Amino acid sequence: MGYDGSMGSGALAAVSTSQLLSGLAGLALAARRRTPSDPVGVHLHVPRDHIVRSSVVLGTGQSAPMVMMALQAWATLRVARADDPRAVRVLRSLGAVMVGGYLVERASPLWPGHRDAVATPVFVAGLAGAVAMAVLARPGAASRVAA
């Protein structure tokens, strides 16, 4: 059973837009604070003064890579305009990959000692949006949202 669109495409587009805005806020925050991506188990050693340049393909400690956000923007527009199964699959895949990315970040605001009044809400909103994207875009989810 595939994604059937109907009322679920509007919800998916709204959630993806919200998640994308969280990602852009996270990118701005990470650029200002010079917080590179630092996943557990991988030592990237990204120089803090190259944060914006490296965020194009590596992301930051608060956002997905810019190439992923650009792809998400494209897919969100496609889903918002029409039920595009390919764009839905892209959003499902991006959501799933982003959930993993958020959870493996070494200095995640979710972990004790890293909580912050500004970064934590941005991080949590991005993570929640990624989870919602993956869930809403799974096969058959639109018919359950519409019910």
C-alpha positions in Angstrom: 0.0 0.0 0.0 1.5 3.4 -1.0 1.0 6.9 0.2 -2.4 8.0 -1.0 -2.1 11.8 -0.4 -5.6 13.2 0.3 -5.7 15.2 3.5 -2.3 13.8 4.7 -0.3 15.8 2.1 -1.3 19.1 3.8 -0.2 17.8 7.2 3.0 16.4 5.8 3.8 19.7 4.0 3.0 21.7 7.2 5.2 19.5 9.4 8.0 19.5 6.9 7.9 23.3 6.6 8.0 23.6 10.4 10.9 21.1 10.6 12.8 23.0 7.8 12.3 26.3 9.7 13.7 24.6 12.9 16.7 23.5 10.8 17.3 27.0 9.4 17.1 28.4 13.0 19.5 25.7 14.1 21.9 26.5 11.3 21.8 30.2 12.2 22.3 29.4 15.9 25.2 27.0 15.1 26.8 29.5 12.8 26.6 32.2 15.4 27.9 29.9 18.2 30.4 28.1 15.9 29.0 24.7 16.7 30.1 22.1 14.1 28.5 18.7 13.7 30.2 16.3 16.1 28.5 12.8 15.9 29.3 10.1 18.4 31.8 7.6 17.0 33.1 9.9 14.3 35.7 12.6 14.9 35.3 15.1 12.1 37.5 17.8 13.6 35.8 20.6 11.7 37.5 23.9 12.4 35.0 26.3 14.2 35.9 29.1 11.8 34.7 27.0 8.8 31.3 26.2 10.3 29.2 27.7 7.5 31.3 26.2 4.7 31.3 22.7 6.3 27.5 22.9 7.0 26.8 22.6 3.3 27.5 18.9 3.3 28.2 18.0 7.0 25.5 20.0 8.8 26.0 21.5 12.2 25.4 20.6 15.8 21.9 22.0 15.4 21.0 21.3 11.7 21.1 19.0 8.8 23.4 19.7 5.9 22.3 22.5 3.6 22.0 20.1 0.7 19.5 18.1 2.7 17.5 21.2 3.6 17.4 22.2 0.0 16.1 18.8 -1.0 13.6 19.0 1.8 12.4 22.4 0.5 11.9 21.0 -3.0 10.0 18.0 -1.8 7.9 20.1 0.6 6.8 22.3 -2.3 6.0 19.3 -4.4 3.9 17.7 -1.7 2.1 21.1 -0.9 1.2 21.6 -4.6 0.2 18.1 -5.5 0.4 14.6 -4.2 3.8 13.6 -5.5 4.7 10.1 -4.3 8.4 10.6 -5.1 8.5 13.8 -3.0 6.7 12.0 -0.1 9.4 9.2 -0.3 12.1 11.9 -0.1 10.5 13.5 3.0 10.2 10.1 4.6 13.8 9.3 4.0 15.1 12.7 5.0 13.0 12.5 8.2 14.4 9.1 9.1 18.0 10.2 8.4 17.6 13.4 10.4 16.2 11.6 13.4 19.4 9.5 13.4 21.5 12.7 12.9 19.9 14.5 15.8 20.3 11.5 18.1 24.0 10.8 17.5 25.1 14.4 18.0 27.7 14.3 20.8 26.8 17.7 22.3 23.0 17.2 21.9 20.9 19.5 24.1 19.0 16.4 25.0 21.9 15.1 27.1 22.6 16.3 30.6 25.2 19.1 30.8 24.3 20.4 27.3 20.9 21.9 27.9 20.5 25.5 26.8 17.6 28.0 26.9 17.9 28.7 23.2 19.5 25.6 21.7 17.4 23.0 23.4 13.9 24.2 22.1 15.4 24.6 18.5 16.9 21.1 18.7 13.8 19.5 20.1 11.5 21.1 17.5 13.8 19.9 14.7 13.9 16.4 16.1 10.2 16.3 16.6 9.6 17.6 13.1 11.9 14.9 11.7 10.1 12.2 13.6 6.7 13.5 12.4 7.9 13.7 8.8 9.0 10.1 8.8 5.8 9.0 10.4 3.4 11.0 8.2 5.2 10.1 5.0 5.2 6.3 5.6 3.0 4.2 3.3 -0.7 4.4 4.2 -0.2 7.2 6.7 -2.3 9.7 4.8 -5.4 7.6 5.0 -5.0 7.3 8.8 -4.4 11.1 9.2 -7.6 11.8 7.1 -9.7 9.3 9.2 
